[in-house]
Protein backbone atom coordinates (compact mmCIF):
# COMPACT_ATOMS: atom_id res chain seq x y z
CA UNK A 1 0.00 0.00 0.00
CA UNK A 2 1.38 3.39 -0.98
CA UNK A 3 1.55 6.12 1.64
CA UNK A 4 0.83 9.82 1.19
CA UNK A 5 1.39 12.68 3.60
CA UNK A 6 -1.60 15.02 3.49
CA UNK A 7 -0.98 18.46 4.99
CA UNK A 8 -3.96 20.79 5.36
CA UNK A 9 -7.38 19.33 6.13
CA UNK A 10 -9.83 22.20 5.71
CA UNK A 11 -13.13 22.25 3.83
CA UNK A 12 -11.38 20.97 0.71
CA UNK A 13 -8.44 19.03 2.12
CA UNK A 14 -10.47 16.88 4.51
CA UNK A 15 -12.73 15.35 1.84
CA UNK A 16 -9.75 14.94 -0.51
CA UNK A 17 -7.84 12.97 2.13
CA UNK A 18 -10.88 10.77 2.74
CA UNK A 19 -11.13 9.97 -0.97
CA UNK A 20 -7.49 8.90 -0.97
CA UNK A 21 -8.31 6.53 1.87
CA UNK A 22 -11.25 5.14 -0.10
CA UNK A 23 -8.95 4.59 -3.08
CA UNK A 24 -6.62 2.45 -0.96
CA UNK A 25 -3.93 4.91 -0.03
CA UNK A 26 -2.44 4.97 3.45
CA UNK A 27 -2.67 8.59 4.67
CA UNK A 28 -0.44 10.34 7.20
CA UNK A 29 -2.42 13.47 8.06
CA UNK A 30 -1.48 16.77 9.66
CA UNK A 31 -3.41 19.96 10.38
CA UNK A 32 -3.14 22.65 13.04
CA UNK A 33 -6.87 22.21 13.69
CA UNK A 34 -7.45 19.31 16.08
CA UNK A 35 -11.10 18.79 14.98
CA UNK A 36 -10.12 18.73 11.30
CA UNK A 37 -7.38 16.20 12.02
CA UNK A 38 -9.67 14.06 14.17
CA UNK A 39 -12.30 13.98 11.42
CA UNK A 40 -9.85 12.48 8.90
CA UNK A 41 -8.37 10.12 11.49
CA UNK A 42 -11.88 8.79 12.15
CA UNK A 43 -11.99 7.82 8.46
CA UNK A 44 -8.77 5.80 8.76
CA UNK A 45 -5.86 8.23 8.47
CA UNK A 46 -2.92 8.28 10.87
CA UNK A 47 -2.45 11.51 12.83
CA UNK A 48 0.95 13.20 12.73
CA UNK A 49 2.25 15.79 15.18
CA UNK A 50 3.86 17.91 12.45
CA UNK A 51 4.15 18.21 8.69
CA UNK A 52 7.64 16.76 8.87
CA UNK A 53 6.41 13.79 10.88
CA UNK A 54 3.59 13.20 8.39
CA UNK A 55 6.10 13.20 5.51
CA UNK A 56 8.38 10.54 7.01
CA UNK A 57 8.63 7.33 4.95
CA UNK A 58 6.00 8.30 2.37
CA UNK A 59 5.75 7.95 -1.40
CA UNK A 60 3.97 11.27 -2.02
CA UNK A 61 3.41 14.53 -0.16
CA UNK A 62 0.32 16.65 -0.85
CA UNK A 63 -0.35 20.07 0.67
CA UNK A 64 -3.64 21.97 0.69
CA UNK A 65 -2.96 25.24 2.51
CA UNK A 66 -4.50 28.73 2.60
CA UNK A 67 -1.81 30.86 0.92
CA UNK A 68 1.72 30.99 -0.47
CA UNK A 69 3.39 31.90 2.81
CA UNK A 70 1.97 28.78 4.44
CA UNK A 71 3.28 26.55 1.66
CA UNK A 72 6.70 28.19 1.85
CA UNK A 73 6.79 27.69 5.62
CA UNK A 74 6.09 23.97 5.22
CA UNK A 75 8.37 23.28 2.26
CA UNK A 76 11.36 25.66 2.47
CA UNK A 77 14.22 26.39 4.87
CA UNK A 78 16.34 24.14 7.04
CA UNK A 79 13.25 22.74 8.76
CA UNK A 80 11.14 22.54 5.60
CA UNK A 81 10.22 19.30 3.91
CA UNK A 82 12.43 19.82 0.85
CA UNK A 83 15.50 19.66 3.11
CA UNK A 84 14.50 16.29 4.54
CA UNK A 85 12.61 14.33 1.88
CA UNK A 86 14.47 11.66 -0.09
CA UNK A 87 15.50 12.60 -3.61
CA UNK A 88 12.79 11.90 -6.16
CA UNK A 89 9.88 12.23 -3.75
CA UNK A 90 6.76 13.50 -5.50
CA UNK A 91 5.37 16.66 -3.85
CA UNK A 92 2.05 18.11 -5.01
CA UNK A 93 0.79 21.47 -3.81
CA UNK A 94 -2.96 21.69 -4.37
CA UNK A 95 -3.20 25.09 -2.67
CA UNK A 96 -4.18 28.19 -4.62
CA UNK A 97 -1.18 30.52 -4.37
CA UNK A 98 0.56 33.14 -6.48
CA UNK A 99 2.49 31.94 -9.53
CA UNK A 100 5.70 33.63 -8.38
CA UNK A 101 5.76 31.63 -5.14
CA UNK A 102 4.96 28.46 -7.08
CA UNK A 103 7.97 29.09 -9.33
CA UNK A 104 10.13 29.71 -6.25
CA UNK A 105 9.03 26.33 -4.89
CA UNK A 106 9.83 24.64 -8.20
CA UNK A 107 13.36 26.11 -8.13
CA UNK A 108 13.94 24.92 -4.57
CA UNK A 109 12.57 21.48 -5.41
CA UNK A 110 14.93 21.17 -8.37
CA UNK A 111 17.87 22.00 -6.14
CA UNK A 112 16.75 19.33 -3.65
CA UNK A 113 16.01 16.89 -6.52
CA UNK A 114 12.36 16.72 -5.51
CA UNK A 115 9.63 16.15 -8.14
CA UNK A 116 7.31 19.08 -7.49
CA UNK A 117 4.07 20.18 -9.16
CA UNK A 118 1.77 23.11 -8.51
CA UNK A 119 -1.63 21.39 -8.74
CA UNK A 120 -4.48 23.72 -7.71
CA UNK A 121 -8.03 22.39 -7.82
CA UNK A 122 -11.43 23.54 -9.02
CA UNK A 123 -14.93 22.33 -8.26
CA UNK A 124 -15.60 23.40 -4.71
CA UNK A 125 -16.47 21.43 -1.60
CA UNK A 126 -19.13 19.33 -3.34
CA UNK A 127 -16.61 18.09 -5.92
CA UNK A 128 -14.02 17.49 -3.19
CA UNK A 129 -16.53 15.30 -1.38
CA UNK A 130 -17.61 13.49 -4.55
CA UNK A 131 -14.07 12.97 -5.80
CA UNK A 132 -14.75 14.84 -9.04
CA UNK A 133 -12.34 17.77 -8.70
CA UNK A 134 -10.49 19.28 -11.65
CA UNK A 135 -6.71 19.67 -11.28
CA UNK A 136 -4.56 22.20 -13.15
CA UNK A 137 -0.93 21.11 -13.00
CA UNK A 138 2.26 23.01 -13.67
CA UNK A 139 5.68 21.37 -13.93
CA UNK A 140 7.59 18.65 -15.70
CA UNK A 141 5.75 16.06 -17.79
CA UNK A 142 7.29 13.10 -15.94
CA UNK A 143 6.12 14.50 -12.60
CA UNK A 144 2.65 15.03 -14.07
CA UNK A 145 2.47 11.41 -15.22
CA UNK A 146 3.39 10.25 -11.72
CA UNK A 147 0.88 12.66 -10.18
CA UNK A 148 -2.10 11.41 -12.21
CA UNK A 149 -2.35 8.23 -10.13
CA UNK A 150 -2.75 10.31 -6.97
CA UNK A 151 -4.97 13.01 -8.43
CA UNK A 152 -7.39 10.57 -10.05
CA UNK A 153 -8.29 9.30 -6.56
CA UNK A 154 -9.62 12.78 -5.76
CA UNK A 155 -10.74 14.07 -9.14
CA UNK A 156 -12.32 13.27 -12.47
CA UNK A 157 -9.56 11.74 -14.58
CA UNK A 158 -10.94 13.64 -17.59
CA UNK A 159 -10.36 16.92 -15.70
CA UNK A 160 -6.70 16.45 -14.77
CA UNK A 161 -4.77 18.87 -16.95
CA UNK A 162 -1.10 19.49 -17.55
CA UNK A 163 -1.41 23.26 -17.90
CA UNK A 164 2.24 23.76 -18.78
CA UNK A 165 5.56 24.56 -17.17
CA UNK A 166 6.36 25.70 -13.64
CA UNK A 167 3.60 27.87 -12.17
CA UNK A 168 1.21 27.23 -15.06
CA UNK A 169 -1.31 25.54 -12.80
CA UNK A 170 -1.54 28.63 -10.62
CA UNK A 171 -1.93 30.91 -13.63
CA UNK A 172 -4.78 28.73 -14.92
CA UNK A 173 -6.44 28.69 -11.49
CA UNK A 174 -6.25 32.47 -11.01
CA UNK A 175 -7.79 33.10 -14.42
CA UNK A 176 -10.46 30.47 -13.81
CA UNK A 177 -11.52 31.88 -10.45
CA UNK A 178 -11.65 35.40 -11.84
CA UNK A 179 -14.11 34.13 -14.45
CA UNK A 180 -16.03 32.23 -11.76
CA UNK A 181 -16.47 35.42 -9.72
CA UNK A 182 -17.64 37.33 -12.79
CA UNK A 183 -20.23 34.78 -13.90
CA UNK A 184 -21.53 34.28 -10.35
CA UNK A 185 -22.20 38.01 -10.08
CA UNK A 186 -23.80 38.06 -13.53
CA UNK A 187 -25.95 35.05 -12.68
CA UNK A 188 -27.20 36.74 -9.49
CA UNK A 189 -28.00 39.94 -11.38
CA UNK A 190 -29.88 38.07 -14.12
CA UNK A 191 -31.93 36.04 -11.62
CA UNK A 192 -32.70 39.16 -9.61
CA UNK A 193 -33.99 41.02 -12.68
CA UNK A 194 -36.21 38.08 -13.56
CA UNK A 195 -37.57 37.70 -10.03
CA UNK A 196 -38.29 41.43 -9.79
CA UNK A 197 -40.44 41.05 -12.89
CA UNK A 198 -42.38 38.02 -11.72
CA UNK A 199 -40.27 35.14 -13.06
CA UNK A 200 -39.78 32.05 -10.92
CA UNK A 201 -35.98 31.82 -10.34
CA UNK A 202 -36.12 28.04 -10.77
CA UNK A 203 -37.84 28.37 -14.16
CA UNK A 204 -35.52 31.17 -15.24
CA UNK A 205 -32.53 29.07 -14.23
CA UNK A 206 -33.69 26.24 -16.48
CA UNK A 207 -34.24 28.69 -19.34
CA UNK A 208 -30.72 30.12 -19.01
CA UNK A 209 -29.16 26.65 -18.64
CA UNK A 210 -30.71 25.75 -22.00
CA UNK A 211 -29.64 29.04 -23.55
CA UNK A 212 -26.53 31.12 -24.20
CA UNK A 213 -26.35 32.31 -20.59
CA UNK A 214 -25.55 28.80 -19.32
CA UNK A 215 -22.63 28.62 -16.87
CA UNK A 216 -21.23 26.62 -13.95
CA UNK A 217 -23.00 28.72 -11.32
CA UNK A 218 -26.35 27.78 -12.87
CA UNK A 219 -25.44 24.16 -13.45
CA UNK A 220 -24.18 23.11 -10.03
CA UNK A 221 -24.10 26.11 -7.65
CA UNK A 222 -27.30 28.08 -8.05
CA UNK A 223 -27.17 31.11 -5.73
CA UNK A 224 -30.95 31.49 -5.31
CA UNK A 225 -32.38 29.77 -2.21
CA UNK A 226 -34.93 27.06 -2.95
CA UNK A 227 -33.72 26.31 -6.47
CA UNK A 228 -30.98 23.69 -6.09
CA UNK A 229 -30.70 21.27 -3.15
CA UNK A 230 -27.30 20.91 -1.48
CA UNK A 231 -25.92 24.33 -2.39
CA UNK A 232 -24.74 26.88 0.19
CA UNK A 233 -27.75 29.01 -0.78
CA UNK A 234 -29.89 26.35 0.92
CA UNK A 235 -28.05 26.87 4.22
CA UNK A 236 -27.81 30.67 4.41
CA UNK A 237 -24.60 30.57 2.35
CA UNK A 238 -22.49 28.34 4.61
CA UNK A 239 -20.32 26.39 4.26
CA UNK A 240 -18.62 26.61 0.90
CA UNK A 241 -15.98 28.68 -0.88
CA UNK A 242 -15.58 31.67 1.41
CA UNK A 243 -15.72 35.28 0.27
CA UNK A 244 -12.34 35.75 2.00
CA UNK A 245 -10.82 33.15 -0.33
CA UNK A 246 -12.45 34.64 -3.40
CA UNK A 247 -10.99 38.05 -2.52
CA UNK A 248 -7.58 36.41 -2.17
CA UNK A 249 -7.91 34.67 -5.54
CA UNK A 250 -9.12 37.82 -7.28
CA UNK A 251 -6.08 39.58 -5.86
CA UNK A 252 -3.86 36.90 -7.41
CA UNK A 253 -5.62 37.37 -10.75
CA UNK A 254 -5.29 41.16 -10.52
CA UNK A 255 -1.55 40.88 -9.89
CA UNK A 256 -1.13 38.50 -12.84
CA UNK A 257 -3.09 40.90 -15.04
CA UNK A 258 -0.88 43.79 -13.92
CA UNK A 259 2.31 41.83 -14.59
CA UNK A 260 0.98 40.76 -18.00
CA UNK A 261 -0.26 44.24 -18.95
CA UNK A 262 -3.80 42.87 -19.41
CA UNK A 263 -6.74 45.18 -18.74
CA UNK A 264 -8.91 42.83 -16.67
CA UNK A 265 -11.63 45.40 -15.99
CA UNK A 266 -14.40 42.94 -15.12
CA UNK A 267 -12.07 41.01 -12.81
CA UNK A 268 -11.20 44.20 -10.95
CA UNK A 269 -14.87 45.13 -10.63
CA UNK A 270 -15.62 41.67 -9.24
CA UNK A 271 -12.84 42.11 -6.69
CA UNK A 272 -14.35 45.42 -5.57
CA UNK A 273 -17.75 43.79 -5.10
CA UNK A 274 -16.35 40.91 -3.03
CA UNK A 275 -14.18 43.24 -0.97
CA UNK A 276 -17.34 45.19 -0.10
CA UNK A 277 -18.97 41.94 1.06
CA UNK A 278 -15.90 41.21 3.15
CA UNK A 279 -16.11 44.63 4.81
CA UNK A 280 -19.78 44.03 5.61
CA UNK A 281 -18.86 40.91 7.62
CA UNK A 282 -19.56 38.25 5.01
CA UNK A 283 -15.96 37.08 4.67
CA UNK A 284 -16.70 33.57 5.94
CA UNK A 285 -19.91 33.18 3.92
CA UNK A 286 -19.93 31.34 0.61
CA UNK A 287 -19.15 33.56 -2.36
CA UNK A 288 -22.66 33.01 -3.77
CA UNK A 289 -23.85 35.29 -0.94
CA UNK A 290 -23.23 38.05 -3.48
CA UNK A 291 -26.90 37.54 -4.36
CA UNK A 292 -27.75 39.37 -1.13
CA UNK A 293 -25.73 42.34 -2.31
CA UNK A 294 -27.50 42.33 -5.67
CA UNK A 295 -30.85 42.24 -3.88
CA UNK A 296 -29.75 44.91 -1.38
CA UNK A 297 -30.61 42.53 1.47
CA UNK A 298 -27.30 42.39 3.35
CA UNK A 299 -28.84 43.65 6.54
C-alpha positions in Angstrom: 0.0 0.0 0.0 1.4 3.4 -1.0 1.6 6.1 1.6 0.8 9.8 1.2 1.4 12.7 3.6 -1.6 15.0 3.5 -1.0 18.5 5.0 -4.0 20.8 5.4 -7.4 19.3 6.1 -9.8 22.2 5.7 -13.1 22.3 3.8 -11.4 21.0 0.7 -8.4 19.0 2.1 -10.5 16.9 4.5 -12.7 15.3 1.8 -9.7 14.9 -0.5 -7.8 13.0 2.1 -10.9 10.8 2.7 -11.1 10.0 -1.0 -7.5 8.9 -1.0 -8.3 6.5 1.9 -11.3 5.1 -0.1 -8.9 4.6 -3.1 -6.6 2.4 -1.0 -3.9 4.9 0.0 -2.4 5.0 3.5 -2.7 8.6 4.7 -0.4 10.3 7.2 -2.4 13.5 8.1 -1.5 16.8 9.7 -3.4 20.0 10.4 -3.1 22.7 13.0 -6.9 22.2 13.7 -7.4 19.3 16.1 -11.1 18.8 15.0 -10.1 18.7 11.3 -7.4 16.2 12.0 -9.7 14.1 14.2 -12.3 14.0 11.4 -9.8 12.5 8.9 -8.4 10.1 11.5 -11.9 8.8 12.1 -12.0 7.8 8.5 -8.8 5.8 8.8 -5.9 8.2 8.5 -2.9 8.3 10.9 -2.5 11.5 12.8 0.9 13.2 12.7 2.2 15.8 15.2 3.9 17.9 12.5 4.1 18.2 8.7 7.6 16.8 8.9 6.4 13.8 10.9 3.6 13.2 8.4 6.1 13.2 5.5 8.4 10.5 7.0 8.6 7.3 4.9 6.0 8.3 2.4 5.8 8.0 -1.4 4.0 11.3 -2.0 3.4 14.5 -0.2 0.3 16.7 -0.8 -0.3 20.1 0.7 -3.6 22.0 0.7 -3.0 25.2 2.5 -4.5 28.7 2.6 -1.8 30.9 0.9 1.7 31.0 -0.5 3.4 31.9 2.8 2.0 28.8 4.4 3.3 26.6 1.7 6.7 28.2 1.8 6.8 27.7 5.6 6.1 24.0 5.2 8.4 23.3 2.3 11.4 25.7 2.5 14.2 26.4 4.9 16.3 24.1 7.0 13.2 22.7 8.8 11.1 22.5 5.6 10.2 19.3 3.9 12.4 19.8 0.9 15.5 19.7 3.1 14.5 16.3 4.5 12.6 14.3 1.9 14.5 11.7 -0.1 15.5 12.6 -3.6 12.8 11.9 -6.2 9.9 12.2 -3.7 6.8 13.5 -5.5 5.4 16.7 -3.9 2.0 18.1 -5.0 0.8 21.5 -3.8 -3.0 21.7 -4.4 -3.2 25.1 -2.7 -4.2 28.2 -4.6 -1.2 30.5 -4.4 0.6 33.1 -6.5 2.5 31.9 -9.5 5.7 33.6 -8.4 5.8 31.6 -5.1 5.0 28.5 -7.1 8.0 29.1 -9.3 10.1 29.7 -6.3 9.0 26.3 -4.9 9.8 24.6 -8.2 13.4 26.1 -8.1 13.9 24.9 -4.6 12.6 21.5 -5.4 14.9 21.2 -8.4 17.9 22.0 -6.1 16.8 19.3 -3.7 16.0 16.9 -6.5 12.4 16.7 -5.5 9.6 16.1 -8.1 7.3 19.1 -7.5 4.1 20.2 -9.2 1.8 23.1 -8.5 -1.6 21.4 -8.7 -4.5 23.7 -7.7 -8.0 22.4 -7.8 -11.4 23.5 -9.0 -14.9 22.3 -8.3 -15.6 23.4 -4.7 -16.5 21.4 -1.6 -19.1 19.3 -3.3 -16.6 18.1 -5.9 -14.0 17.5 -3.2 -16.5 15.3 -1.4 -17.6 13.5 -4.5 -14.1 13.0 -5.8 -14.7 14.8 -9.0 -12.3 17.8 -8.7 -10.5 19.3 -11.6 -6.7 19.7 -11.3 -4.6 22.2 -13.1 -0.9 21.1 -13.0 2.3 23.0 -13.7 5.7 21.4 -13.9 7.6 18.6 -15.7 5.7 16.1 -17.8 7.3 13.1 -15.9 6.1 14.5 -12.6 2.6 15.0 -14.1 2.5 11.4 -15.2 3.4 10.3 -11.7 0.9 12.7 -10.2 -2.1 11.4 -12.2 -2.3 8.2 -10.1 -2.8 10.3 -7.0 -5.0 13.0 -8.4 -7.4 10.6 -10.1 -8.3 9.3 -6.6 -9.6 12.8 -5.8 -10.7 14.1 -9.1 -12.3 13.3 -12.5 -9.6 11.7 -14.6 -10.9 13.6 -17.6 -10.4 16.9 -15.7 -6.7 16.5 -14.8 -4.8 18.9 -17.0 -1.1 19.5 -17.6 -1.4 23.3 -17.9 2.2 23.8 -18.8 5.6 24.6 -17.2 6.4 25.7 -13.6 3.6 27.9 -12.2 1.2 27.2 -15.1 -1.3 25.5 -12.8 -1.5 28.6 -10.6 -1.9 30.9 -13.6 -4.8 28.7 -14.9 -6.4 28.7 -11.5 -6.3 32.5 -11.0 -7.8 33.1 -14.4 -10.5 30.5 -13.8 -11.5 31.9 -10.5 -11.7 35.4 -11.8 -14.1 34.1 -14.4 -16.0 32.2 -11.8 -16.5 35.4 -9.7 -17.6 37.3 -12.8 -20.2 34.8 -13.9 -21.5 34.3 -10.4 -22.2 38.0 -10.1 -23.8 38.1 -13.5 -26.0 35.0 -12.7 -27.2 36.7 -9.5 -28.0 39.9 -11.4 -29.9 38.1 -14.1 -31.9 36.0 -11.6 -32.7 39.2 -9.6 -34.0 41.0 -12.7 -36.2 38.1 -13.6 -37.6 37.7 -10.0 -38.3 41.4 -9.8 -40.4 41.1 -12.9 -42.4 38.0 -11.7 -40.3 35.1 -13.1 -39.8 32.1 -10.9 -36.0 31.8 -10.3 -36.1 28.0 -10.8 -37.8 28.4 -14.2 -35.5 31.2 -15.2 -32.5 29.1 -14.2 -33.7 26.2 -16.5 -34.2 28.7 -19.3 -30.7 30.1 -19.0 -29.2 26.7 -18.6 -30.7 25.8 -22.0 -29.6 29.0 -23.6 -26.5 31.1 -24.2 -26.4 32.3 -20.6 -25.5 28.8 -19.3 -22.6 28.6 -16.9 -21.2 26.6 -14.0 -23.0 28.7 -11.3 -26.3 27.8 -12.9 -25.4 24.2 -13.5 -24.2 23.1 -10.0 -24.1 26.1 -7.7 -27.3 28.1 -8.1 -27.2 31.1 -5.7 -30.9 31.5 -5.3 -32.4 29.8 -2.2 -34.9 27.1 -3.0 -33.7 26.3 -6.5 -31.0 23.7 -6.1 -30.7 21.3 -3.1 -27.3 20.9 -1.5 -25.9 24.3 -2.4 -24.7 26.9 0.2 -27.8 29.0 -0.8 -29.9 26.4 0.9 -28.0 26.9 4.2 -27.8 30.7 4.4 -24.6 30.6 2.3 -22.5 28.3 4.6 -20.3 26.4 4.3 -18.6 26.6 0.9 -16.0 28.7 -0.9 -15.6 31.7 1.4 -15.7 35.3 0.3 -12.3 35.7 2.0 -10.8 33.2 -0.3 -12.5 34.6 -3.4 -11.0 38.0 -2.5 -7.6 36.4 -2.2 -7.9 34.7 -5.5 -9.1 37.8 -7.3 -6.1 39.6 -5.9 -3.9 36.9 -7.4 -5.6 37.4 -10.8 -5.3 41.2 -10.5 -1.6 40.9 -9.9 -1.1 38.5 -12.8 -3.1 40.9 -15.0 -0.9 43.8 -13.9 2.3 41.8 -14.6 1.0 40.8 -18.0 -0.3 44.2 -18.9 -3.8 42.9 -19.4 -6.7 45.2 -18.7 -8.9 42.8 -16.7 -11.6 45.4 -16.0 -14.4 42.9 -15.1 -12.1 41.0 -12.8 -11.2 44.2 -11.0 -14.9 45.1 -10.6 -15.6 41.7 -9.2 -12.8 42.1 -6.7 -14.3 45.4 -5.6 -17.8 43.8 -5.1 -16.4 40.9 -3.0 -14.2 43.2 -1.0 -17.3 45.2 -0.1 -19.0 41.9 1.1 -15.9 41.2 3.2 -16.1 44.6 4.8 -19.8 44.0 5.6 -18.9 40.9 7.6 -19.6 38.2 5.0 -16.0 37.1 4.7 -16.7 33.6 5.9 -19.9 33.2 3.9 -19.9 31.3 0.6 -19.1 33.6 -2.4 -22.7 33.0 -3.8 -23.9 35.3 -0.9 -23.2 38.1 -3.5 -26.9 37.5 -4.4 -27.8 39.4 -1.1 -25.7 42.3 -2.3 -27.5 42.3 -5.7 -30.9 42.2 -3.9 -29.7 44.9 -1.4 -30.6 42.5 1.5 -27.3 42.4 3.3 -28.8 43.6 6.5 
